[in-house]
Amino acid sequence: MTAHTPAIHPVIADVTARLAERSAETRSAYLAKIAAAAKEGPARSALGCANLAHGFAACGVSDKLALSGDVTPNVAIVSAYNDMLSAHQPLETYPAIIKAAVAEAGGVAQFAGGVPAMCDGVTQGRPGMELSLFSRDVIAMATAVALSHEMFDAALMLGVCDKIVPGLLIGALSFGHLPVAFVPAGPMPSGLPNKDKARVRQKFAEGKVGRTELLQAESAAYHAPGTCTFYGTANSNQMLMEVMGLHLPGASFEQPGTPLREALTAEAGRRVLAHTALGDDYTPVGEQVDERAIVNAVVALLATGGSTNHTLHLVAIARAAGIQLTWDDFASLSEVVPLLTRMYPNGAADVNRFHEVGGMAYLIGSLLDAGLLHEDVRTVAGQGLGRYRETPRLEGSTLTWGDGPKESADTTVLRGVEEPFAADGGLRMLSGNLGRAVIKVSAVAPERHVVEAPARVFGDQAELQAAFSAGELTGDFVAVVRFQGPRANGMPELHKLTPPLAVLQDRGQKVALVTDGRMSGASGKVPAAIHVSPEAEAGGALAFVRDGDVIRLDAVAGTLEVLADLSGREPAQPTVDSSAGTGRELFAALRGAVGPAEAGAGVFGV
């Protein structure tokens, strides 16, 4: 504990202790596994001569000589670079920067492998979205393939967006004896404000503007290399990697193409090199991602009103490290973690503005001062989380860190714990005879936190959109969109539902959404109970709901109930075939093996 950090909040301490107790057996087994791997030392020393020759055949002479022995560390670069994702396009130049920095520091870096990276923004409402969640586990497997050559002493993960960072981390944790750092690209410059973009989308849904106007607005919002600037899953990923100590301090939201961005990229290579087993500060990622780091991640997610996708991803990440995180842990922490940021869709500002007015350094400092984060964790910065109060800067060509801001420069965007936007982070758990679900209420007006109305049942979002276009969605109702869970069709995001439901809500109708699908970080002003578990395909209660059944969604009491007797009914069947087309037939085995949303919706360790 540093001089800056008070005693940990009793609820944070209690949740961490319960998490450790619940995970004792699985965590011990995981740590034993990575300890055994670490004892073998640099794995390439055990490779046969032919194996090793293959491993460095394409290297230069000096790198071949270095890798022939056991004392020069070799860093794997695993990248999700591709040209289509704006957030990942800057990663094209990173390997050369990293290789030069690692060589200067006395090591070797090799590009070990690429992983797939799909853009949910492109696939929204399309069949390809049904591959999105499963891409996380494919990325984890691809990461393991990249590291399986056993040539490496450390690894750098280059990725940003939705399923990509969780997949990279899950894969890295399967090689938990290696030090790992994540290397971000940063957000694109601010374009058309997100609120204006949303207004045009809603007008398009109402037929008040055409495709030309809509495309102009979208292109003005998404206009350059870098991460989309709203606070969705991609930017929640970046925040989480920093608060978990897997980014360098202040690295998350520095824009692409700046000298500071390049300096941070180079430094990530040097830092991970310093943490290998060949040095004096061995920091394996499997030990770094412990119960305290996982609790820190949940706290920061709640404090920033982050993406609901992380009620899946953090559970899956924790399980990859032998830690049994549950939705009940989210609920317990939510009761004491205040909401400290307002970023779209929970406010007007974007992540660039958040970064300008204090950003991660101020956020982490405020949470540490309130005892809401564990400071005594291991980080790629080489010290505890207190280092993350600092901000990076260039002095000439030298990268340094100095004291971060002591106050927010704009309290409409970022506040301290003493004057939060809300007493809790707005992420709540619901339970009842419809199952368990997640709801994000930080952008929902308080008077809409409770909705009781008849159900209108749909087999997918296209059916709801068609009913909206036909003028059939009159009066108050709860839209039930089912057979959208991981077993049914891969659990796609259902963003196309937001504009029509928002239009109806603005007309004065009471509306809500209940679904076993996802809405992610773009969940907006319409109350939405998502990730309903068990899903309809697995025999969940949603399969028995019929039009007209009264449903009560109560985000205040934390309940989700159907006020009807479902006994004696036959379960409904899917109305849409999602088994083939756009590559979906290749994912049938994953749909058959996937676990429930509450367990992370993954295919590993189910």
C-alpha positions in Angstrom: 0.0 0.0 0.0 1.4 3.4 -1.0 1.2 6.6 0.9 -1.5 7.7 -1.6 -3.8 4.7 -1.1 -6.2 4.2 1.8 -7.4 0.9 3.1 -9.4 -1.0 0.5 -13.2 -0.6 0.7 -14.7 -3.4 2.8 -17.1 -4.5 0.0 -14.2 -4.6 -2.5 -12.2 -6.6 0.0 -15.1 -9.0 0.7 -15.9 -9.6 -3.0 -12.2 -10.3 -3.6 -12.0 -12.7 -0.7 -15.1 -14.6 -1.8 -13.8 -14.7 -5.3 -10.5 -16.2 -4.1 -12.2 -18.7 -1.9 -14.6 -19.8 -4.6 -11.7 -20.1 -7.1 -9.2 -21.8 -4.8 -9.1 -25.2 -6.5 -9.2 -24.0 -10.1 -6.8 -21.1 -9.5 -4.3 -23.4 -7.7 -4.4 -25.9 -10.6 -3.9 -23.1 -13.1 -0.9 -21.7 -11.2 0.6 -25.1 -10.9 0.3 -25.6 -14.6 2.1 -22.3 -15.5 4.7 -22.9 -12.8 5.6 -26.2 -14.4 5.9 -24.5 -17.8 8.1 -21.8 -16.3 10.5 -24.4 -14.8 11.4 -25.6 -18.3 13.1 -22.2 -18.9 13.4 -20.8 -22.4 11.6 -23.5 -24.3 13.7 -23.2 -27.5 16.7 -24.6 -25.5 14.8 -27.9 -25.5 14.1 -27.8 -29.3 16.0 -30.1 -31.5 18.5 -28.5 -33.9 16.2 -29.0 -36.9 13.3 -27.5 -35.0 15.3 -24.5 -33.9 16.7 -24.0 -37.4 13.2 -23.8 -38.8 12.3 -21.3 -36.0 14.9 -18.8 -37.0 15.6 -19.6 -40.7 14.3 -16.3 -41.9 16.1 -14.2 -39.3 19.2 -12.2 -39.9 22.6 -13.5 -39.0 22.9 -11.6 -35.7 19.4 -12.8 -34.6 20.3 -16.4 -35.5 23.4 -16.2 -33.4 21.4 -14.7 -30.5 18.6 -17.2 -30.6 21.1 -20.1 -30.8 21.8 -19.7 -27.1 19.7 -19.4 -24.0 20.5 -15.9 -22.8 18.9 -13.7 -25.4 15.1 -13.2 -24.8 12.8 -13.6 -27.8 9.6 -11.6 -27.9 6.5 -12.9 -29.9 4.4 -10.3 -31.7 0.8 -11.4 -32.2 -1.3 -9.0 -34.2 -4.9 -8.5 -35.2 -3.8 -6.0 -38.0 -6.0 -5.6 -41.0 -6.8 -2.8 -43.3 -10.6 -2.9 -43.0 -10.8 -2.2 -39.3 -10.0 1.4 -38.7 -8.8 0.6 -35.1 -6.4 -2.0 -36.4 -5.0 -0.3 -39.5 -2.3 1.6 -37.5 -1.0 -1.7 -36.3 0.6 -2.3 -39.7 3.8 -0.4 -38.8 4.1 -1.6 -35.2 6.2 -4.8 -35.7 9.1 -2.8 -37.2 8.9 -0.3 -34.3 8.9 -3.1 -31.7 11.6 -5.1 -33.4 13.9 -2.1 -33.4 13.2 -1.2 -29.7 13.7 -4.8 -28.6 16.9 -5.2 -30.5 18.2 -2.0 -28.9 17.4 -3.4 -25.5 19.3 -6.6 -26.2 16.6 -9.0 -27.4 15.0 -10.3 -30.5 11.3 -9.9 -31.6 9.6 -12.1 -34.2 6.2 -11.7 -35.7 4.7 -14.9 -34.3 1.2 -14.9 -35.9 -1.8 -13.0 -36.9 -5.3 -13.5 -35.6 -8.7 -12.7 -37.3 -10.3 -9.4 -36.5 -13.9 -8.7 -37.6 -15.7 -5.4 -37.3 -19.0 -5.6 -35.6 -19.8 -2.2 -37.1 -19.7 -3.7 -40.6 -21.6 -6.9 -39.7 -24.4 -5.3 -37.6 -27.7 -6.7 -38.7 -26.0 -9.1 -41.2 -25.5 -12.9 -41.0 -21.8 -12.3 -40.4 -22.6 -10.9 -36.9 -23.5 -14.4 -35.9 -19.8 -15.3 -36.1 -18.7 -12.3 -33.9 -18.9 -13.7 -30.4 -17.3 -17.0 -31.5 -14.5 -15.1 -33.1 -13.3 -14.4 -29.6 -12.6 -18.1 -29.0 -11.2 -18.5 -32.5 -8.8 -15.6 -31.7 -7.8 -17.3 -28.5 -7.0 -20.5 -30.3 -5.1 -18.6 -33.0 -3.1 -16.9 -30.3 -2.2 -20.3 -28.8 -1.1 -21.5 -32.3 1.2 -18.5 -32.6 2.8 -19.2 -29.3 2.9 -22.9 -29.6 6.2 -23.0 -31.4 7.9 -22.5 -28.0 10.4 -20.0 -29.3 9.4 -17.2 -27.0 10.2 -15.7 -23.6 7.5 -13.0 -23.7 4.7 -11.8 -26.0 3.1 -8.5 -27.2 -0.5 -8.5 -28.1 -1.6 -6.0 -30.8 -5.3 -5.6 -30.8 -8.1 -3.2 -29.9 -11.7 -4.1 -30.7 -14.6 -6.0 -29.4 -13.9 -9.7 -29.2 -10.2 -9.3 -30.2 -8.7 -8.1 -26.9 -10.6 -10.7 -24.8 -9.6 -13.4 -27.3 -5.9 -12.4 -27.3 -5.9 -12.3 -23.5 -7.6 -15.7 -23.1 -5.0 -17.1 -25.6 -2.2 -15.5 -23.8 -3.4 -16.9 -20.4 -3.0 -20.4 -21.9 0.7 -19.5 -22.0 0.5 -17.8 -18.6 4.1 -18.4 -17.7 5.1 -15.7 -20.3 5.2 -12.0 -19.6 2.6 -10.3 -21.8 1.8 -6.6 -22.7 -1.0 -5.2 -24.8 -0.2 -2.6 -27.4 -3.2 -0.3 -28.4 -3.6 1.9 -31.4 -5.7 4.7 -29.9 -8.9 6.5 -31.1 -9.4 8.3 -34.3 -9.8 12.1 -34.1 -13.3 13.2 -33.2 -15.7 13.5 -36.1 -19.4 14.1 -36.2 -20.6 14.0 -32.6 -22.1 10.6 -31.6 -25.3 12.3 -30.5 -25.8 13.9 -33.9 -25.1 10.5 -35.6 -27.7 8.8 -33.4 -30.2 11.6 -34.3 -29.7 10.9 -38.1 -30.1 7.2 -37.5 -33.4 7.7 -35.7 -34.6 10.0 -38.5 -33.7 7.3 -41.0 -35.7 4.8 -39.0 -38.7 7.2 -39.2 -38.2 7.7 -42.9 -37.4 11.4 -42.5 -34.0 11.1 -44.2 -32.7 8.8 -46.9 -29.7 6.5 -47.3 -27.5 9.3 -48.8 -28.0 11.5 -45.7 -27.4 8.5 -43.4 -24.2 7.4 -45.1 -22.9 11.0 -45.0 -23.5 11.1 -41.3 -21.9 7.7 -40.6 -18.9 8.6 -42.8 -18.4 11.8 -40.9 -18.5 9.9 -37.6 -16.2 7.0 -38.7 -13.7 8.9 -40.8 -10.0 8.0 -40.1 -7.6 5.3 -38.8 -8.1 4.6 -35.1 -10.8 3.3 -32.8 -14.4 4.5 -33.1 -14.7 7.3 -30.5 -17.9 6.3 -28.7 -17.5 4.4 -25.4 -18.4 0.9 -26.6 -16.7 -2.4 -26.2 -13.5 -1.5 -28.1 -12.8 1.5 -25.8 -13.9 -0.4 -22.8 -11.3 -3.0 -23.8 -8.6 -0.3 -23.7 -9.7 1.0 -20.4 -9.7 -2.5 -18.9 -6.2 -3.4 -20.2 -4.9 -0.2 -18.5 -6.6 -0.7 -15.2 -5.4 -4.4 -15.2 -1.8 -3.2 -15.7 -1.5 -4.8 -19.2 -1.0 -1.4 -20.9 1.6 1.1 -20.1 0.3 4.0 -18.0 -1.6 6.4 -20.2 -1.3 4.3 -23.4 -5.0 3.6 -24.0 -6.3 6.8 -25.6 -3.3 8.5 -27.3 -4.3 8.9 -31.0 -2.5 7.1 -33.8 0.3 8.7 -35.8 1.7 10.8 -33.0 5.3 10.7 -31.7 4.0 9.8 -28.3 2.0 6.9 -29.7 5.1 5.6 -31.4 7.2 6.0 -28.3 4.7 4.1 -26.2 4.7 1.3 -28.7 8.5 1.0 -28.6 8.5 1.1 -24.8 6.0 -1.7 -24.6 8.6 -3.9 -26.3 11.3 -2.8 -23.9 9.1 -3.3 -20.8 8.0 -6.8 -21.6 11.6 -7.7 -22.3 12.5 -6.6 -18.8 9.9 -9.0 -17.3 11.1 -12.3 -18.8 12.5 -15.1 -16.7 15.9 -14.2 -18.0 15.9 -11.0 -16.0 15.4 -9.9 -12.4 11.7 -8.9 -12.5 10.0 -12.0 -13.9 6.3 -11.1 -14.3 4.2 -13.9 -15.9 0.8 -12.8 -17.1 -0.9 -15.7 -15.4 0.2 -14.4 -12.0 -0.4 -10.8 -13.0 -4.1 -11.5 -13.8 -5.2 -12.6 -10.3 -8.3 -12.1 -8.3 -7.4 -8.5 -7.4 -6.8 -7.6 -11.1 -10.1 -9.1 -12.1 -12.0 -7.2 -9.3 -10.2 -4.0 -10.5 -11.4 -4.6 -14.0 -15.1 -5.0 -12.9 -14.8 -1.9 -10.7 -13.5 0.2 -13.5 -16.1 -1.1 -15.9 -18.8 -0.1 -13.5 -17.3 3.3 -12.8 -17.2 4.2 -16.4 -20.5 2.8 -17.5 -18.6 0.4 -19.9 -19.8 -2.2 -22.3 -22.2 -4.9 -21.2 -20.3 -7.3 -23.4 -17.8 -7.5 -20.6 -20.3 -9.3 -18.4 -19.4 -12.1 -20.8 -15.8 -11.3 -21.6 -14.5 -10.7 -18.1 -16.1 -13.9 -16.9 -14.4 -15.8 -19.7 -11.0 -14.1 -19.1 -11.2 -14.9 -15.4 -12.0 -18.5 -16.1 -8.9 -18.7 -18.4 -6.9 -17.8 -15.3 -8.7 -20.3 -13.1 -10.9 -17.6 -11.5 -14.6 -18.1 -11.0 -16.1 -14.7 -11.6 -19.9 -14.5 -11.5 -22.6 -12.0 -12.3 -23.3 -11.8 -8.6 -19.8 -10.4 -8.1 -20.8 -7.7 -10.6 -24.0 -7.0 -8.7 -22.2 -6.7 -5.3 -19.6 -4.4 -6.7 -22.2 -2.3 -8.5 -23.7 -1.4 -5.2 -20.7 0.6 -4.0 -18.9 1.7 -7.2 -20.1 5.2 -8.4 -20.5 6.3 -12.0 -17.6 8.7 -12.7 -17.8 9.3 -16.5 -20.3 10.5 -19.1 -19.3 9.2 -22.5 -21.6 8.4 -25.4 -24.0 6.6 -25.3 -24.2 7.6 -21.6 -23.4 11.3 -22.4 -22.4 13.6 -25.2 -18.6 13.4 -24.9 -16.4 10.9 -26.7 -13.2 9.2 -25.5 -11.0 11.9 -26.9 -12.7 14.4 -24.6 -12.4 12.0 -21.7 -8.7 11.7 -22.4 -8.2 15.5 -22.7 -9.9 16.3 -19.3 -8.0 13.8 -17.1 -8.6 10.4 -18.6 -7.3 7.2 -17.1 -4.8 8.8 -14.8 -7.5 10.9 -13.0 -10.0 8.0 -13.0 -7.6 5.5 -11.6 -6.3 8.0 -9.0 -9.8 8.8 -7.8 -10.7 5.1 -7.5 -7.5 4.4 -5.6 -8.1 7.3 -3.2 -11.5 5.9 -2.4 -10.2 2.4 -1.7 -12.1 1.0 -4.7 -9.1 -0.4 -6.5 -6.4 -2.8 -5.4 -3.1 -0.9 -5.7 -0.9 -3.9 -4.8 -1.1 -5.6 -8.2 1.6 -6.4 -10.7 1.8 -4.4 -13.9 3.8 -4.0 -17.1 5.0 -0.7 -15.7 6.9 -2.8 -13.1 5.2 -1.4 -10.0 1.7 -1.3 -8.5 -1.3 0.5 -9.8 -0.1 3.8 -8.3 2.1 4.2 -11.4 -1.1 4.6 -13.4 -1.8 8.0 -11.8 0.9 9.2 -14.0 0.7 10.4 -17.6 3.3 9.9 -20.4 5.1 12.7 -22.2 8.0 13.2 -24.5 11.0 15.3 -23.4 12.8 15.6 -26.7 12.8 12.0 -27.9 12.8 10.5 -24.4 9.6 9.0 -23.0 8.9 9.9 -19.4 6.0 9.9 -17.0 4.9 12.7 -14.7 2.2 13.4 -12.2 -1.3 13.1 -13.7 -4.1 15.7 -13.1 -5.3 16.3 -9.6 -8.8 17.4 -10.8 -11.0 16.9 -13.9 -10.9 19.7 -16.5 -14.5 19.1 -17.3 -16.9 17.7 -14.7 -19.6 17.1 -17.3 -17.4 14.3 -18.6 -15.3 13.1 -15.7 -15.7 13.4 -12.0 -14.2 12.2 -8.7 -15.7 9.8 -6.3 -16.8 12.6 -4.0 -19.3 14.0 -6.6 -20.3 11.2 -9.0 -22.8 11.3 -11.7 -24.7 8.4 -10.0 -24.2 6.3 -6.9 -23.7 3.2 -9.0 -22.3 2.4 -12.4 -25.7 1.7 -13.9 -24.9 -2.0 -14.7 -27.4 -4.2 -12.9 -28.3 -7.9 -12.7 -31.9 -9.0 -13.1 -33.4 -12.4 -12.0 -36.8 -14.0 -12.0 -38.9 -16.6 -13.6 -37.6 -15.5 -17.0 -34.0 -16.3 -15.9 -31.0 -14.1 -15.3 -30.1 -11.0 -17.3 -28.1 -7.9 -17.5 -29.3 -4.3 -17.9 -27.4 -1.1 -18.4 -29.4 1.8 -17.0 -26.8 4.6 -17.1 -28.4 6.1 -20.2 -32.0 5.2 -19.3 -34.2 7.9 -17.7 -35.1 6.9 -14.1 -38.8 6.9 -14.9 -38.2 4.1 -17.4 -36.4 1.8 -15.0 -39.6 -0.1 -14.4 -41.7 -1.3 -17.4 -44.7 -3.6 -17.1 -46.5 -4.3 -20.4 -47.7 -7.1 -22.7 -45.1 -9.0 -24.7 -44.6 -8.8 -28.4 -42.6 -11.8 -29.5 -40.1 -11.9 -32.4 -37.7 -14.5 -33.8 -35.1 -12.0 -34.7 -34.5 -8.3 -35.1 -35.6 -8.2 -38.7 -39.1 -9.3 -37.7 -39.3 -6.4 -35.2 -38.1 -4.0 -37.8 -40.7 -5.2 -40.3 -43.5 -4.8 -37.7 -42.2 -1.3 -37.0 -42.2 -0.4 -40.7 -45.7 -1.7 -41.0 -47.0 0.5 -38.1 -47.9 -2.6 -36.1 -46.1 -1.6 -32.9 -48.7 0.4 -31.1 -49.3 0.9 -27.4 -47.1 -0.1 -24.6 -45.2 -3.4 -25.0 -42.1 -5.4 -24.1 -40.3 -6.7 -27.2 -39.1 -10.3 -26.7 -36.5 -11.1 -29.3 -35.5 -14.7 -28.7 -33.3 -17.5 -30.1 -30.5 -15.0 -30.2 -28.3 -16.8 -27.6 -24.9 -18.4 -28.2 -26.3 -21.9 -28.8 -29.0 -20.7 -31.2 -27.1 -18.4 -33.5 -23.9 -17.2 -31.8 -25.5 -14.4 -29.8 -25.3 -11.5 -32.3 -25.5 -7.9 -31.2 -28.9 -6.4 -31.9 -28.1 -2.7 -32.5 -30.7 -2.4 -35.3 -33.4 -2.6 -32.6 -32.3 0.7 -30.9 -33.6 3.2 -33.5 -37.1 1.9 -33.9 -37.6 1.3 -30.2 -36.2 4.7 -29.4 -38.7 6.3 -31.9 -41.6 4.5 -30.2 -40.4 5.6 -26.8 -40.1 9.2 -27.9 -43.7 9.0 -29.2 -44.8 8.3 -25.6 -45.1 4.6 -25.6 -43.7 2.5 -22.7 -41.3 0.0 -24.4 -38.6 -2.3 -23.3 -36.5 -5.1 -24.7 -35.9 -8.6 -23.4 -33.5 -10.8 -25.3 -31.1 -13.7 -25.0 -28.9 -11.7 -27.5 -26.5 -8.9 -26.9 -26.6 -5.1 -27.2 -23.0 -4.3 -26.2 -21.5 -0.9 -25.4 -23.9 0.9 -27.5 -26.9 0.1 -25.3 -28.9 3.3 -25.2 -31.9 5.0 -23.7 -34.4 2.1 -24.1 -34.5 -0.3 -21.1 -33.0 -3.6 -22.3 -32.7 -6.9 -20.4 -30.0 -8.7 -22.3 -28.0 -11.9 -22.1 -31.1 -13.7 -20.7 -29.8 -17.0 -19.4 -30.8 -19.8 -19.9 -31.4 -18.9 -23.5 -34.5 -20.0 -25.4 -32.5 -22.6 -27.4 -31.4 -24.2 -24.1 -35.0 -24.5 -22.9 -35.1 -21.2 -21.1 -38.4 -19.6 -20.2 -38.2 -17.2 -23.2 -39.1 -20.1 -25.4 -42.5 -20.4 -23.7 -43.6 -16.7 -23.8 -46.4 -15.8 -26.1 -47.8 -12.5 -27.4 -49.9 -10.8 -24.8 -48.1 -12.3 -21.7 -47.5 -9.4 -19.3 -43.8 -9.0 -18.5 -42.4 -6.8 -15.7 -38.9 -5.5 -16.0 -37.9 -3.8 -12.8 -34.3 -2.5 -12.8 -34.9 -1.0 -9.3 -35.8 -4.3 -7.6 -33.6 -6.3 -9.9 -36.3 -8.6 -11.2 -37.4 -9.9 -14.6 -40.8 -11.7 -14.5 -43.5 -12.9 -16.8 -46.9 -12.6 -15.1 -48.4 -15.6 -16.7 -48.5 -19.4 -16.1 -46.1 -21.0 -18.6 -46.7 -24.5 -17.5 -48.2 -26.9 -20.0 -47.0 -24.9 -23.0 -44.8 -26.4 -25.7 -41.6 -24.5 -26.4 -41.5 -22.3 -29.5 -39.1 -23.1 -32.3 -36.7 -20.7 -34.1 -38.3 -19.0 -37.0 -35.0 -18.2 -38.7 -32.4 -20.7 -40.0 -29.0 -19.6 -38.9 -27.2 -22.8 -39.6 -25.5 -22.0 -42.9 -24.3 -19.2 -45.2 -21.6 -16.5 -44.6 -19.5 -19.2 -43.0 -22.0 -20.1 -40.3 -21.9 -23.8 -41.2 -18.2 -23.9 -40.1 -19.2 -22.8 -36.6 -21.8 -25.5 -35.9 -19.4 -27.3 -33.6 -18.9 -24.1 -31.5 -22.7 -23.6 -31.3 -23.0 -27.1 -30.0 -20.2 -26.7 -27.4 -20.8 -23.2 -26.1 -21.6 -22.5 -22.5 -24.3 -20.2 -21.2 -24.0 -16.4 -21.2 -23.6 -16.3 -17.4 -20.5 -18.5 -17.7 -19.0 -16.3 -20.3 -20.5 -17.8 -23.4 -17.3 -19.6 -24.3 -16.4 -23.0 -25.6 -13.4 -23.7 -23.3 -13.9 -25.4 -20.0 -17.7 -25.6 -20.3 
